């Protein structure tokens, strides 16, 4: 039976696989930590912002030129938040990274009120967040 000569490659391949496994484990672990460490208060704020969209009775949500009723808009924002959950660390991140513009077309989301006035969704949600923070009062 022929013996394989020992070369640097004999040792490098298993070492490379071991390093790759460690890198993958660390990456997966850090992703899990990032998803899990969103403060509960921020999660509640985001859910409250989505509820504000869902509760709009005098306005519609405009995405890529199409009008959506409040319930459909809220469900869309929930799904998009879920898809981008790793990037969202706060209610401000949610507004900036999820609820401001279409990641497909780059067009801003709008809120169109019954009187015809339109505001960027980011402006609407920042106003809602400001009201929410006033209700929460000063931090201890």
N, C-alpha and C positions, 0 to 999 in steps of 0.2 A: 504494500500500500504506500502510495506516494505521500510524502509530508509536504504541507503547504509551508513555504518559507515565511518566517515572521517578518513582517514589514511594518512600517508606521501605519499603513492603512488597516492592518489587522486590529489595531487599538483605536484608531481614530473613528471608525464607523460606529462601534458601540458607544464611545464617548460622545460623539455627535448626537446619537439618538437619545442618550441620557440627558444631555443639555437641552435638546429640543423638548423632551418630556417635562423637564423642570420649567422651562419658559412657558410652555402651554399651561401647566398647572398654575403658575403664578399669574398668568394673564386671566385665566378663568376665575381664579380667586379674587383678583382685584375687580373684575367686572361684577361679581356677585356682591362684594363689599360696597361698591359704588351704588348699586341698585338698592341695597338694604339700608344704607345710611342716610337716606333722605329724612330729615327731621319730621316727626309726625305733624308739627305745626305747619310746615310747608305743604305737606300732603293735604292737610285740611284746607289750607288757603287755595290750593289749586282746585280741589273739588268744589270749593265755594265759588271760585271764578267760573268754572264750567256750569255750575248751577245757575249763576247769573245769566249766562247765555241761554240756558235751557228755559229760564223763566221770562225771557223777553216776550212781552205781549204786544208791544207797540213798535217792534222792529223785526227785521229779517237779517240773516247772515249772508253775506255775499262772498262767494269763493270762485275765483276764476271766471267772473262775470255771471255766475248763476246764483240765483236766490234760493236759500234754504230756510225752512221753518226752524224754530228754536230747538225742538227736540232732535232733529236730524243734525243740526249744527253741533249740539252738545255731544251727541254720540260720535260724530266725526272727530271732535277735539279729544275725547277720551281715547279713541283708537290711536290717534296720532301721538298723544302723550305716551301711550303704552309702547309704541314703536320707537320713540326717542327718549325713553325713560332714563337711559344711561347718561344722557346729556343734561338732564334737568335736575338741578341741585336746589332750586328755590322757585317760588311763585314768579319772581322776575325772569328766571330762566324759561319757565313755561311760557310766559308772554312772548319773550324774545325768540325762542327757538321752536315753539310749537304753534302758537296762536296768532302770530303776526302776519305771516305770508305763506304762500304756497311753495313748498319745496320743489315742486315740479316746474312751475312757471315763473316763480319769483314775484308774482303779483301779490300785493297786500290783501289781506282779508278785510272786509268792510262790514260795518253795521249800518243798515239803512233803516231810518226811522220812518214811521207812517207819514210824517210831514215832508218827506223827501230828502231830509238832511242825511248826509253820510259822514261817518267818522271811521278812521282806521280802527280795526278791532283792537289793536294794541292800545290805542288811546282809551277806548271804552273799558278795557280790562284794567288798565292802570288806574282809572278813576274808581273802579270797583275795588281794587286792591287798597287804594288809599282810604276808602270808606271802611273797609274791613279792618284795617290797621287802627283807625280811629276808634272803632268799636272795641277792639282788643285792649285799648288803653296802653299806658306806658309799661315797658318791660321792667321787671324787678331787678 
